[in-house]
Amino acid sequence: MNVFAAAMLVISAAIAVLAGIGLLKFQTSYARFHAAGKASPIAVLAASIGAATEVGWAGAGRLALASAAMILTLPIGVHLLFRAVHRTTPGGHLHVDELEPATRRDEGEVAS
């Protein structure tokens, strides 16, 4: 394994460890989702770049495809988890709730 690949894998592992610490230390589910949702695609991208230097063109293409899928789908998944937590958590947990008017409007449409 070359030095660049090893360095990228170590950087990826460090980012993943920091995300794990964020999951343990943050108090709210919003902060936990944020820590995991931002760090995961960056860690995967760093690991893929490091591994791509070692696996050849075919393997690098597969890693690029997997990284692109992760970078495109993870933010959407985290956003949907945010909305699910927001809708199922009883009120009063946020100082400013910018989604409250939209939630009220959606609930009114469902009740009608």
HELIX and SHEET records of a PDB file:
HELIX    1   1 VAL A    3  LYS A   25  1                                  23    
HELIX    2   2 SER A   29  THR A   88  1                                  60    
HELIX    3   3 GLU A  100  ALA A  111  1                                  12    
END                                                                             
